[in-house]
Amino acid sequence: MTKEIQEWYKMPSIKECLVEYEKQDIGLIADIAKHGCSGGVSGITYYSETDAFYDEHQEELWEMIRQHSDDAGLKNGEFLQHISPDPGSLTQLRNDFVWWGVEVRAQELQDDSPAAGTKS
């Protein structure tokens, strides 16, 4: 990992990570919000990177899962099936959690931005 990537993913919250990601011209929050992470997001593409991101942000990710489970009227385990329907390993599960959490936070940032109401 490059120094820039290490810095952006170590911010205190996932939203702050995304702001730093865009600030450093690594990528665009709007692209993550629209296209997700599966196309490749610098710094959380490989399992080693998503494992490190998970370790850094697992408390926030689990809080997000609890909140979204409650909002959907589901138990955590039921909701997890929507995030990772058939993980082949703990590593794949953690990867799915990270990508889901980053995508959700990117969408929230987009929804909160002043330009969110305009069409391009």
MOPAC internal coordinates of N, CA, C and O (Angstrom, degrees):
PM7 1SCF
backbone

  N    0.0000 0     0.00 0     0.00 0    0    0    0
  C    1.4480 1     0.00 0     0.00 0    1    0    0
  C    1.5204 1   110.29 1     0.00 0    2    1    0
  O    1.2310 1   121.96 1   -36.35 1    3    2    1
  N    1.3096 1   113.85 1   143.65 1    3    2    1
  C    1.4534 1   117.79 1   176.59 1    5    3    2
  C    1.5223 1   109.62 1   -81.22 1    6    5    3
  O    1.2310 1   120.92 1   -15.11 1    7    6    5
  N    1.3190 1   115.84 1   164.89 1    7    6    5
  C    1.4597 1   120.44 1  -179.60 1    9    7    6
  C    1.5267 1   111.14 1   -60.63 1   10    9    7
  O    1.2310 1   119.84 1   138.16 1   11   10    9
  N    1.3408 1   117.91 1   -41.84 1   11   10    9
  C    1.4608 1   121.26 1  -179.65 1   13   11   10
  C    1.5197 1   111.75 1   -58.03 1   14   13   11
  O    1.2310 1   120.66 1   134.22 1   15   14   13
  N    1.3167 1   116.34 1   -45.78 1   15   14   13
  C    1.4566 1   120.31 1  -177.88 1   17   15   14
  C    1.5234 1   109.97 1   -65.75 1   18   17   15
  O    1.2310 1   120.07 1   138.43 1   19   18   17
  N    1.3135 1   117.47 1   -41.57 1   19   18   17
  C    1.4566 1   119.63 1   177.97 1   21   19   18
  C    1.5209 1   110.07 1   -59.68 1   22   21   19
  O    1.2310 1   120.08 1   139.44 1   23   22   21
  N    1.3134 1   117.44 1   -40.56 1   23   22   21
  C    1.4575 1   120.41 1  -178.90 1   25   23   22
  C    1.5178 1   111.83 1   -66.78 1   26   25   23
  O    1.2310 1   119.81 1   136.37 1   27   26   25
  N    1.3331 1   117.97 1   -43.63 1   27   26   25
  C    1.4663 1   117.52 1  -174.48 1   29   27   26
  C    1.5107 1   112.11 1   -69.85 1   30   29   27
  O    1.2310 1   119.18 1   144.43 1   31   30   29
  N    1.2943 1   119.17 1   -35.57 1   31   30   29
  C    1.4667 1   118.62 1  -176.49 1   33   31   30
  C    1.5260 1   112.94 1   -82.84 1   34   33   31
  O    1.2310 1   120.27 1   172.94 1   35   34   33
  N    1.3160 1   117.08 1    -7.06 1   35   34   33
  C    1.4663 1   120.20 1   179.37 1   37   35   34
  C    1.5267 1   112.95 1   -98.09 1   38   37   35
  O    1.2310 1   119.94 1  -170.45 1   39   38   37
  N    1.3132 1   117.72 1     9.55 1   39   38   37
  C    1.4621 1   120.00 1   176.49 1   41   39   38
  C    1.5401 1   107.78 1   -64.98 1   42   41   39
  O    1.2310 1   120.10 1   -21.23 1   43   42   41
  N    1.3446 1   117.41 1   158.77 1   43   42   41
  C    1.4688 1   120.57 1  -173.99 1   45   43   42
  C    1.5318 1   115.72 1   -62.20 1   46   45   43
  O    1.2310 1   119.72 1   148.90 1   47   46   45
  N    1.3319 1   118.14 1   -31.10 1   47   46   45
  C    1.4659 1   119.54 1  -179.76 1   49   47   46
  C    1.5242 1   109.25 1  -131.62 1   50   49   47
  O    1.2310 1   121.19 1   -16.49 1   51   50   49
  N    1.3131 1   115.33 1   163.51 1   51   50   49
  C    1.4664 1   119.66 1  -179.63 1   53   51   50
  C    1.5246 1   110.03 1   -65.58 1   54   53   51
  O    1.2310 1   119.76 1   140.90 1   55   54   53
  N    1.3211 1   118.07 1   -39.10 1   55   54   53
  C    1.4716 1   119.61 1   177.22 1   57   55   54
  C    1.5255 1   110.66 1   -61.42 1   58   57   55
  O    1.2310 1   120.34 1   137.17 1   59   58   57
  N    1.3281 1   116.96 1   -42.83 1   59   58   57
  C    1.4620 1   119.88 1   178.10 1   61   59   58
  C    1.5285 1   111.09 1   -64.75 1   62   61   59
  O    1.2310 1   120.47 1   145.23 1   63   62   61
  N    1.3188 1   116.71 1   -34.77 1   63   62   61
  C    1.4643 1   120.59 1   175.24 1   65   63   62
  C    1.5203 1   110.34 1   -60.00 1   66   65   63
  O    1.2310 1   121.08 1   134.24 1   67   66   65
  N    1.3182 1   115.54 1   -45.76 1   67   66   65
  C    1.4620 1   119.77 1  -178.32 1   69   67   66
  C    1.5207 1   112.08 1   -66.03 1   70   69   67
  O    1.2310 1   120.33 1   140.21 1   71   70   69
  N    1.3086 1   116.97 1   -39.79 1   71   70   69
  C    1.4646 1   120.21 1   177.35 1   73   71   70
  C    1.5341 1   109.65 1   -62.26 1   74   73   71
  O    1.2310 1   120.40 1   136.66 1   75   74   73
  N    1.3166 1   116.84 1   -43.34 1   75   74   73
  C    1.4730 1   121.06 1   178.21 1   77   75   74
  C    1.5280 1   110.99 1   -66.14 1   78   77   75
  O    1.2310 1   120.28 1   140.69 1   79   78   77
  N    1.3142 1   117.08 1   -39.31 1   79   78   77
  C    1.4774 1   123.39 1   177.37 1   81   79   78
  C    1.5246 1   109.74 1   -55.42 1   82   81   79
  O    1.2310 1   121.00 1   133.80 1   83   82   81
  N    1.3259 1   115.70 1   -46.20 1   83   82   81
  C    1.4683 1   119.86 1  -179.25 1   85   83   82
  C    1.5299 1   110.92 1   -75.26 1   86   85   83
  O    1.2310 1   120.10 1   140.72 1   87   86   85
  N    1.3117 1   117.41 1   -39.28 1   87   86   85
  C    1.4624 1   121.99 1  -179.77 1   89   87   86
  C    1.5233 1   111.31 1   -58.85 1   90   89   87
  O    1.2310 1   120.30 1   142.63 1   91   90   89
  N    1.3265 1   117.03 1   -37.37 1   91   90   89
  C    1.4557 1   121.74 1  -179.10 1   93   91   90
  C    1.5375 1   112.24 1   -84.50 1   94   93   91
  O    1.2310 1   120.24 1  -172.32 1   95   94   93
  N    1.3189 1   117.14 1     7.68 1   95   94   93
  C    1.4740 1   122.82 1   179.89 1   97   95   94
  C    1.5303 1   112.76 1    58.45 1   98   97   95
  O    1.2310 1   121.03 1  -146.33 1   99   98   97
  N    1.3225 1   115.64 1    33.67 1   99   98   97
  C    1.4645 1   119.62 1   176.34 1  101   99   98
  C    1.5214 1   108.93 1   -81.61 1  102  101   99
  O    1.2310 1   120.22 1   144.41 1  103  102  101
  N    1.3172 1   117.19 1   -35.59 1  103  102  101
  C    1.4577 1   122.81 1  -179.92 1  105  103  102
  C    1.5143 1   109.93 1  -175.13 1  106  105  103
  O    1.2310 1   121.14 1     3.30 1  107  106  105
  N    1.3312 1   115.42 1  -176.70 1  107  106  105
  C    1.4547 1   121.49 1  -175.85 1  109  107  106
  C    1.5271 1   111.58 1  -113.57 1  110  109  107
  O    1.2310 1   120.95 1   -45.22 1  111  110  109
  N    1.3137 1   115.79 1   134.78 1  111  110  109
  C    1.4603 1   121.35 1   175.83 1  113  111  110
  C    1.5249 1   109.61 1   -59.36 1  114  113  111
  O    1.2310 1   120.49 1   139.13 1  115  114  113
  N    1.3207 1   116.66 1   -40.87 1  115  114  113
  C    1.4745 1   121.21 1  -178.76 1  117  115  114
  C    1.5226 1   111.61 1   -58.90 1  118  117  115
  O    1.2310 1   120.25 1   142.75 1  119  118  117
  N    1.3248 1   117.12 1   -37.25 1  119  118  117
  C    1.4675 1   120.25 1   179.02 1  121  119  118
  C    1.5247 1   111.00 1   -66.00 1  122  121  119
  O    1.2310 1   120.60 1   138.63 1  123  122  121
  N    1.3309 1   116.46 1   -41.37 1  123  122  121
  C    1.4695 1   119.91 1   178.41 1  125  123  122
  C    1.5192 1   109.65 1   -66.50 1  126  125  123
  O    1.2310 1   120.55 1   136.52 1  127  126  125
  N    1.3347 1   116.56 1   -43.48 1  127  126  125
  C    1.4691 1   120.83 1  -179.52 1  129  127  126
  C    1.5248 1   110.74 1   -60.94 1  130  129  127
  O    1.2310 1   120.32 1   141.28 1  131  130  129
  N    1.3090 1   117.00 1   -38.72 1  131  130  129
  C    1.4664 1   121.01 1  -175.92 1  133  131  130
  C    1.5232 1   113.50 1   -85.17 1  134  133  131
  O    1.2310 1   120.48 1   138.24 1  135  134  133
  N    1.3332 1   116.69 1   -41.76 1  135  134  133
  C    1.4671 1   120.64 1  -171.43 1  137  135  134
  C    1.5270 1   114.78 1  -108.41 1  138  137  135
  O    1.2310 1   120.28 1   169.23 1  139  138  137
  N    1.3334 1   117.06 1   -10.77 1  139  138  137
  C    1.4524 1   119.80 1  -178.94 1  141  139  138
  C    1.5189 1   112.35 1    81.09 1  142  141  139
  O    1.2310 1   121.01 1     9.65 1  143  142  141
  N    1.3051 1   115.68 1  -170.35 1  143  142  141
  C    1.4625 1   121.97 1  -175.89 1  145  143  142
  C    1.5262 1   113.28 1  -100.39 1  146  145  143
  O    1.2310 1   119.70 1   164.63 1  147  146  145
  N    1.3094 1   118.17 1   -15.37 1  147  146  145
  C    1.4683 1   119.86 1  -172.48 1  149  147  146
  C    1.5268 1   113.21 1   -64.69 1  150  149  147
  O    1.2310 1   119.96 1   158.57 1  151  150  149
  N    1.3244 1   117.68 1   -21.43 1  151  150  149
  C    1.4625 1   120.22 1   177.41 1  153  151  150
  C    1.5116 1   112.89 1   -78.55 1  154  153  151
  O    1.2310 1   120.52 1   172.54 1  155  154  153
  N    1.3213 1   116.60 1    -7.46 1  155  154  153
  C    1.4477 1   121.42 1   178.63 1  157  155  154
  C    1.5158 1   111.71 1   109.93 1  158  157  155
  O    1.2310 1   120.98 1   -61.09 1  159  158  157
  N    1.3084 1   115.73 1   118.91 1  159  158  157
  C    1.4534 1   122.94 1   174.70 1  161  159  158
  C    1.5195 1   106.02 1  -124.40 1  162  161  159
  O    1.2310 1   120.81 1   -61.64 1  163  162  161
  N    1.3038 1   116.05 1   118.36 1  163  162  161
  C    1.4559 1   120.69 1  -177.01 1  165  163  162
  C    1.5213 1   110.28 1   -53.89 1  166  165  163
  O    1.2310 1   121.00 1   -57.96 1  167  166  165
  N    1.3249 1   115.70 1   122.04 1  167  166  165
  C    1.4616 1   121.11 1   179.26 1  169  167  166
  C    1.5131 1   114.58 1   103.24 1  170  169  167
  O    1.2310 1   120.44 1   162.73 1  171  170  169
  N    1.3450 1   116.77 1   -17.27 1  171  170  169
  C    1.4742 1   119.73 1   174.79 1  173  171  170
  C    1.5295 1   110.11 1  -139.46 1  174  173  171
  O    1.2310 1   121.45 1  -136.51 1  175  174  173
  N    1.3168 1   114.82 1    43.49 1  175  174  173
  C    1.4594 1   121.03 1   179.15 1  177  175  174
  C    1.5247 1   111.30 1   -95.16 1  178  177  175
  O    1.2310 1   120.61 1   135.70 1  179  178  177
  N    1.2958 1   116.44 1   -44.30 1  179  178  177
  C    1.4638 1   122.00 1  -175.61 1  181  179  178
  C    1.5236 1   110.87 1   -95.87 1  182  181  179
  O    1.2310 1   120.98 1   -24.68 1  183  182  181
  N    1.3334 1   115.72 1   155.32 1  183  182  181
  C    1.4605 1   120.05 1  -179.14 1  185  183  182
  C    1.5262 1   112.38 1   -56.53 1  186  185  183
  O    1.2310 1   119.83 1   141.92 1  187  186  185
  N    1.3250 1   117.92 1   -38.08 1  187  186  185
  C    1.4705 1   119.63 1   179.19 1  189  187  186
  C    1.5308 1   110.37 1   -61.40 1  190  189  187
  O    1.2310 1   120.46 1   145.06 1  191  190  189
  N    1.3222 1   116.73 1   -34.94 1  191  190  189
  C    1.4568 1   121.05 1   179.54 1  193  191  190
  C    1.5301 1   111.63 1   -75.18 1  194  193  191
  O    1.2310 1   120.46 1   136.64 1  195  194  193
  N    1.3320 1   116.73 1   -43.36 1  195  194  193
  C    1.4642 1   118.28 1   179.80 1  197  195  194
  C    1.5318 1   110.99 1   -69.56 1  198  197  195
  O    1.2310 1   120.10 1   148.55 1  199  198  197
  N    1.3350 1   117.42 1   -31.45 1  199  198  197
  C    1.4674 1   120.23 1   174.47 1  201  199  198
  C    1.5283 1   110.59 1   -62.45 1  202  201  199
  O    1.2310 1   120.51 1   135.17 1  203  202  201
  N    1.3290 1   116.62 1   -44.83 1  203  202  201
  C    1.4635 1   120.90 1   179.70 1  205  203  202
  C    1.5319 1   110.17 1   -65.29 1  206  205  203
  O    1.2310 1   120.05 1   138.81 1  207  206  205
  N    1.3196 1   117.51 1   -41.19 1  207  206  205
  C    1.4642 1   121.37 1   178.54 1  209  207  206
  C    1.5219 1   110.03 1   -64.01 1  210  209  207
  O    1.2310 1   120.55 1   136.32 1  211  210  209
  N    1.3293 1   116.55 1   -43.68 1  211  210  209
  C    1.4683 1   120.76 1   178.09 1  213  211  210
  C    1.5297 1   110.44 1   -59.03 1  214  213  211
  O    1.2310 1   120.51 1   133.01 1  215  214  213
  N    1.3245 1   116.63 1   -46.99 1  215  214  213
  C    1.4650 1   120.24 1  -179.83 1  217  215  214
  C    1.5255 1   110.88 1   -58.24 1  218  217  215
  O    1.2310 1   120.57 1   141.90 1  219  218  217
  N    1.3087 1   116.51 1   -38.10 1  219  218  217
  C    1.4669 1   121.67 1  -178.14 1  221  219  218
  C    1.5372 1   112.30 1   -73.59 1  222  221  219
  O    1.2310 1   120.14 1   148.31 1  223  222  221
  N    1.3425 1   117.34 1   -31.69 1  223  222  221
  C    1.4672 1   120.74 1  -170.36 1  225  223  222
  C    1.5323 1   114.44 1  -125.76 1  226  225  223
  O    1.2310 1   119.98 1  -160.37 1  227  226  225
  N    1.3310 1   117.64 1    19.63 1  227  226  225
  C    1.4606 1   119.14 1  -174.97 1  229  227  226
  C    1.5241 1   113.54 1   -60.94 1  230  229  227
  O    1.2310 1   119.40 1   143.67 1  231  230  229
  N    1.3145 1   118.74 1   -36.33 1  231  230  229
  C    1.4692 1   119.84 1   179.93 1  233  231  230
  C    1.5284 1   110.65 1   -63.40 1  234  233  231
  O    1.2310 1   120.21 1   135.77 1  235  234  233
  N    1.3247 1   117.20 1   -44.23 1  235  234  233
  C    1.4578 1   120.53 1   178.87 1  237  235  234
  C    1.5248 1   110.71 1   -65.94 1  238  237  235
  O    1.2310 1   120.36 1   139.02 1  239  238  237
  N    1.3274 1   116.92 1   -40.98 1  239  238  237
  C    1.4673 1   120.12 1   179.24 1  241  239  238
  C    1.5272 1   111.17 1   -60.68 1  242  241  239
  O    1.2310 1   120.35 1   135.95 1  243  242  241
  N    1.3385 1   116.94 1   -44.05 1  243  242  241
  C    1.4647 1   119.84 1   179.95 1  245  243  242
  C    1.5159 1   111.74 1   -68.72 1  246  245  243
  O    1.2310 1   120.13 1   145.89 1  247  246  245
  N    1.3221 1   117.36 1   -34.11 1  247  246  245
  C    1.4623 1   119.99 1   175.85 1  249  247  246
  C    1.5313 1   109.44 1   -65.49 1  250  249  247
  O    1.2310 1   120.25 1   139.73 1  251  250  249
  N    1.3215 1   117.13 1   -40.27 1  251  250  249
  C    1.4700 1   121.01 1   176.61 1  253  251  250
  C    1.5231 1   110.61 1   -61.51 1  254  253  251
  O    1.2310 1   120.62 1   136.48 1  255  254  253
  N    1.3256 1   116.42 1   -43.52 1  255  254  253
  C    1.4642 1   120.96 1   179.69 1  257  255  254
  C    1.5276 1   109.81 1   -61.52 1  258  257  255
  O    1.2310 1   120.42 1   134.62 1  259  258  257
  N    1.3403 1   116.81 1   -45.38 1  259  258  257
  C    1.4694 1   119.77 1   178.76 1  261  259  258
  C    1.5281 1   110.89 1   -60.70 1  262  261  259
  O    1.2310 1   120.47 1   134.80 1  263  262  261
  N    1.3107 1   116.71 1   -45.20 1  263  262  261
  C    1.4674 1   120.43 1  -178.54 1  265  263  262
  C    1.5276 1   111.19 1   -63.82 1  266  265  263
  O    1.2310 1   120.40 1   133.21 1  267  266  265
  N    1.3209 1   116.83 1   -46.79 1  267  266  265
  C    1.4592 1   120.01 1  -179.05 1  269  267  266
  C    1.5270 1   111.54 1   -68.08 1  270  269  267
  O    1.2310 1   120.30 1   146.11 1  271  270  269
  N    1.3293 1   117.04 1   -33.89 1  271  270  269
  C    1.4700 1   120.78 1   175.15 1  273  271  270
  C    1.5200 1   110.08 1   -62.50 1  274  273  271
  O    1.2310 1   121.08 1   131.22 1  275  274  273
  N    1.3169 1   115.55 1   -48.78 1  275  274  273
  C    1.4706 1   120.53 1   179.39 1  277  275  274
  C    1.5282 1   110.52 1   -60.06 1  278  277  275
  O    1.2310 1   120.72 1   133.81 1  279  278  277
  N    1.3256 1   116.24 1   -46.19 1  279  278  277
  C    1.4725 1   120.71 1  -179.21 1  281  279  278
  C    1.5256 1   111.84 1   -60.45 1  282  281  279
  O    1.2310 1   120.85 1   146.63 1  283  282  281
  N    1.3355 1   115.99 1   -33.37 1  283  282  281
  C    1.4606 1   120.87 1  -179.10 1  285  283  282
  C    1.5287 1   112.22 1   -88.58 1  286  285  283
  O    1.2310 1   120.40 1   175.32 1  287  286  285
  N    1.3398 1   116.85 1    -4.68 1  287  286  285
  C    1.4578 1   120.38 1  -178.29 1  289  287  286
  C    1.5200 1   112.66 1    70.61 1  290  289  287
  O    1.2310 1   120.62 1  -149.30 1  291  290  289
  N    1.3210 1   116.42 1    30.70 1  291  290  289
  C    1.4626 1   121.75 1  -178.11 1  293  291  290
  C    1.5208 1   110.55 1  -118.55 1  294  293  291
  O    1.2310 1   120.91 1   -22.04 1  295  294  293
  N    1.3173 1   115.86 1   157.96 1  295  294  293
  C    1.4529 1   121.02 1   169.83 1  297  295  294
  C    1.5277 1   106.93 1   -75.03 1  298  297  295
  O    1.2310 1   120.61 1   -23.24 1  299  298  297
  N    1.3281 1   116.44 1   156.76 1  299  298  297
  C    1.4676 1   120.20 1  -178.71 1  301  299  298
  C    1.5241 1   112.10 1   -53.00 1  302  301  299
  O    1.2310 1   120.74 1   133.81 1  303  302  301
  N    1.3323 1   116.18 1   -46.19 1  303  302  301
  C    1.4642 1   120.15 1  -178.39 1  305  303  302
  C    1.5187 1   112.86 1   -61.60 1  306  305  303
  O    1.2310 1   120.91 1   141.91 1  307  306  305
  N    1.3352 1   115.87 1   -38.09 1  307  306  305
  C    1.4659 1   119.71 1   177.41 1  309  307  306
  C    1.5250 1   110.42 1   -65.26 1  310  309  307
  O    1.2310 1   120.68 1   138.60 1  311  310  309
  N    1.3236 1   116.31 1   -41.40 1  311  310  309
  C    1.4598 1   120.06 1  -179.14 1  313  311  310
  C    1.5233 1   110.77 1   -68.11 1  314  313  311
  O    1.2310 1   120.44 1   143.56 1  315  314  313
  N    1.3299 1   116.76 1   -36.44 1  315  314  313
  C    1.4664 1   120.44 1  -179.47 1  317  315  314
  C    1.5234 1   111.72 1   -57.94 1  318  317  315
  O    1.2310 1   120.31 1   149.81 1  319  318  317
  N    1.3220 1   117.01 1   -30.19 1  319  318  317
  C    1.4675 1   120.20 1   178.73 1  321  319  318
  C    1.5194 1   111.67 1   -64.96 1  322  321  319
  O    1.2310 1   120.21 1   156.39 1  323  322  321
  N    1.3328 1   117.21 1   -23.61 1  323  322  321
  C    1.4604 1   120.37 1   176.64 1  325  323  322
  C    1.5272 1   111.04 1   -77.87 1  326  325  323
  O    1.2310 1   120.48 1   150.71 1  327  326  325
  N    1.3197 1   116.70 1   -29.29 1  327  326  325
  C    1.4633 1   121.59 1  -179.88 1  329  327  326
  C    1.5198 1   110.52 1   -81.53 1  330  329  327
  O    1.2310 1   120.75 1   136.08 1  331  330  329
  N    1.3076 1   116.18 1   -43.92 1  331  330  329
  C    1.4630 1   121.61 1  -175.26 1  333  331  330
  C    1.5328 1   109.07 1  -140.95 1  334  333  331
  O    1.2310 1   120.32 1   -94.80 1  335  334  333
  N    1.3418 1   117.00 1    85.20 1  335  334  333
  C    1.4626 1   120.75 1  -172.62 1  337  335  334
  C    1.5275 1   115.36 1   -62.84 1  338  337  335
  O    1.2310 1   119.92 1   146.86 1  339  338  337
  N    1.3207 1   117.76 1   -33.14 1  339  338  337
  C    1.4620 1   118.86 1  -175.66 1  341  339  338
  C    1.5260 1   110.60 1  -153.11 1  342  341  339
  O    1.2310 1   120.25 1  -113.87 1  343  342  341
  N    1.3404 1   117.13 1    66.13 1  343  342  341
  C    1.4707 1   118.39 1  -178.46 1  345  343  342
  C    1.5212 1   110.72 1   -68.12 1  346  345  343
  O    1.2310 1   121.04 1   -39.40 1  347  346  345
  N    1.3208 1   115.61 1   140.60 1  347  346  345
  C    1.4567 1   120.74 1   179.29 1  349  347  346
  C    1.5184 1   112.93 1   -88.99 1  350  349  347
  O    1.2310 1   120.91 1   169.43 1  351  350  349
  N    1.3206 1   115.87 1   -10.57 1  351  350  349
  C    1.4647 1   120.29 1  -179.35 1  353  351  350
  C    1.5254 1   109.25 1  -162.59 1  354  353  351
  O    1.2310 1   121.08 1   -12.49 1  355  354  353
  N    1.3124 1   115.54 1   167.51 1  355  354  353
  C    1.4602 1   120.98 1   175.79 1  357  355  354
  C    1.5320 1   109.60 1   -61.85 1  358  357  355
  O    1.2310 1   120.38 1   143.91 1  359  358  357
  N    1.3062 1   116.88 1   -36.09 1  359  358  357
  C    1.4671 1   121.38 1   178.86 1  361  359  358
  C    1.5218 1   110.58 1   -62.09 1  362  361  359
  O    1.2310 1   120.05 1   136.21 1  363  362  361
  N    1.3275 1   117.51 1   -43.79 1  363  362  361
  C    1.4655 1   120.46 1   178.24 1  365  363  362
  C    1.5331 1   110.89 1   -66.03 1  366  365  363
  O    1.2310 1   120.43 1   141.56 1  367  366  365
  N    1.3148 1   116.79 1   -38.44 1  367  366  365
  C    1.4633 1   121.05 1   178.13 1  369  367  366
  C    1.5304 1   110.40 1   -61.89 1  370  369  367
  O    1.2310 1   120.64 1   132.51 1  371  370  369
  N    1.3209 1   116.39 1   -47.49 1  371  370  369
  C    1.4668 1   120.54 1   178.99 1  373  371  370
  C    1.5287 1   110.36 1   -61.98 1  374  373  371
  O    1.2310 1   120.25 1   139.45 1  375  374  373
  N    1.3120 1   117.14 1   -40.55 1  375  374  373
  C    1.4645 1   121.94 1   177.50 1  377  375  374
  C    1.5313 1   110.04 1   -58.98 1  378  377  375
  O    1.2310 1   120.69 1   132.69 1  379  378  377
  N    1.3229 1   116.29 1   -47.31 1  379  378  377
  C    1.4642 1   120.45 1   179.48 1  381  379  378
  C    1.5252 1   111.50 1   -61.73 1  382  381  379
  O    1.2310 1   120.17 1   139.74 1  383  382  381
  N    1.3427 1   117.28 1   -40.26 1  383  382  381
  C    1.4588 1   121.31 1   177.89 1  385  383  382
  C    1.5294 1   110.61 1   -60.67 1  386  385  383
  O    1.2310 1   120.83 1   133.12 1  387  386  385
  N    1.3219 1   116.02 1   -46.88 1  387  386  385
  C    1.4687 1   120.49 1  -178.20 1  389  387  386
  C    1.5178 1   110.37 1   -62.60 1  390  389  387
  O    1.2310 1   120.32 1   130.37 1  391  390  389
  N    1.3197 1   116.99 1   -49.63 1  391  390  389
  C    1.4622 1   119.12 1  -178.10 1  393  391  390
  C    1.5243 1   110.60 1   -61.63 1  394  393  391
  O    1.2310 1   120.08 1   137.55 1  395  394  393
  N    1.3230 1   117.46 1   -42.45 1  395  394  393
  C    1.4642 1   120.73 1   178.35 1  397  395  394
  C    1.5262 1   110.19 1   -60.60 1  398  397  395
  O    1.2310 1   120.38 1   130.57 1  399  398  397
  N    1.3375 1   116.88 1   -49.43 1  399  398  397
  C    1.4603 1   120.79 1  -178.02 1  401  399  398
  C    1.5195 1   112.88 1   -61.66 1  402  401  399
  O    1.2310 1   120.23 1   137.89 1  403  402  401
  N    1.3033 1   117.17 1   -42.11 1  403  402  401
  C    1.4670 1   121.41 1   179.12 1  405  403  402
  C    1.5297 1   109.76 1   -66.12 1  406  405  403
  O    1.2310 1   120.29 1   137.57 1  407  406  405
  N    1.3193 1   117.06 1   -42.43 1  407  406  405
  C    1.4652 1   120.69 1   179.19 1  409  407  406
  C    1.5295 1   111.06 1   -63.49 1  410  409  407
  O    1.2310 1   120.09 1   136.20 1  411  410  409
  N    1.3253 1   117.44 1   -43.80 1  411  410  409
  C    1.4690 1   121.56 1   179.50 1  413  411  410
  C    1.5285 1   110.08 1   -62.24 1  414  413  411
  O    1.2310 1   120.35 1   132.42 1  415  414  413
  N    1.3258 1   116.94 1   -47.58 1  415  414  413
  C    1.4693 1   119.90 1  -179.40 1  417  415  414
  C    1.5311 1   111.11 1   -65.29 1  418  417  415
  O    1.2310 1   119.60 1   143.11 1  419  418  417
  N    1.3204 1   118.37 1   -36.89 1  419  418  417
  C    1.4717 1   121.25 1   177.33 1  421  419  418
  C    1.5281 1   109.84 1   -63.85 1  422  421  419
  O    1.2310 1   120.49 1   138.42 1  423  422  421
  N    1.3201 1   116.66 1   -41.58 1  423  422  421
  C    1.4673 1   120.23 1   178.22 1  425  423  422
  C    1.5291 1   110.81 1   -65.50 1  426  425  423
  O    1.2310 1   120.45 1   140.77 1  427  426  425
  N    1.3228 1   116.75 1   -39.23 1  427  426  425
  C    1.4648 1   119.90 1   177.29 1  429  427  426
  C    1.5292 1   111.15 1   -63.15 1  430  429  427
  O    1.2310 1   120.59 1   137.46 1  431  430  429
  N    1.3261 1   116.47 1   -42.54 1  431  430  429
  C    1.4625 1   119.95 1   177.85 1  433  431  430
  C    1.5201 1   111.01 1   -62.99 1  434  433  431
  O    1.2310 1   120.41 1   139.37 1  435  434  433
  N    1.3147 1   116.82 1   -40.63 1  435  434  433
  C    1.4605 1   120.56 1   178.33 1  437  435  434
  C    1.5257 1   110.37 1   -64.39 1  438  437  435
  O    1.2310 1   120.48 1   137.60 1  439  438  437
  N    1.3143 1   116.68 1   -42.40 1  439  438  437
  C    1.4728 1   120.75 1   179.73 1  441  439  438
  C    1.5296 1   111.32 1   -64.55 1  442  441  439
  O    1.2310 1   120.45 1   148.98 1  443  442  441
  N    1.3436 1   116.75 1   -31.02 1  443  442  441
  C    1.4547 1   121.65 1  -178.64 1  445  443  442
  C    1.5239 1   113.48 1   -84.87 1  446  445  443
  O    1.2310 1   119.97 1   165.90 1  447  446  445
  N    1.3338 1   117.66 1   -14.10 1  447  446  445
  C    1.4613 1   120.11 1  -175.32 1  449  447  446
  C    1.5299 1   110.61 1   -75.87 1  450  449  447
  O    1.2310 1   120.35 1   -33.29 1  451  450  449
  N    1.3375 1   116.94 1   146.71 1  451  450  449
  C    1.4607 1   121.00 1  -179.53 1  453  451  450
  C    1.5307 1   112.81 1   -59.60 1  454  453  451
  O    1.2310 1   120.17 1   149.12 1  455  454  453
  N    1.3218 1   117.28 1   -30.88 1  455  454  453
  C    1.4607 1   120.80 1  -178.43 1  457  455  454
  C    1.5215 1   112.33 1   -81.50 1  458  457  455
  O    1.2310 1   119.77 1   175.88 1  459  458  457
  N    1.3392 1   118.05 1    -4.12 1  459  458  457
  C    1.4563 1   121.03 1  -175.92 1  461  459  458
  C    1.5153 1   111.94 1   -61.84 1  462  461  459
  O    1.2310 1   119.91 1   150.87 1  463  462  461
  N    1.3227 1   117.77 1   -29.13 1  463  462  461
  C    1.4519 1   120.85 1  -178.44 1  465  463  462
  C    1.5231 1   114.38 1   -81.84 1  466  465  463
  O    1.2310 1   120.36 1   172.02 1  467  466  465
  N    1.3398 1   116.92 1    -7.98 1  467  466  465
  C    1.4546 1   119.83 1  -178.95 1  469  467  466
  C    1.5121 1   110.45 1   -99.78 1  470  469  467
  O    1.2310 1   121.13 1   -28.70 1  471  470  469
  N    1.3190 1   115.44 1   151.30 1  471  470  469
  C    1.4650 1   119.80 1   177.75 1  473  471  470
  C    1.5170 1   108.74 1  -104.20 1  474  473  471
  O    1.2310 1   120.99 1   -38.50 1  475  474  473
  N    1.3154 1   115.72 1   141.50 1  475  474  473
  C    1.4539 1   118.93 1   178.43 1  477  475  474
  C    1.5021 1   111.64 1  -103.75 1  478  477  475
  O    1.2310 1   120.10 1   180.00 1  479  478  477

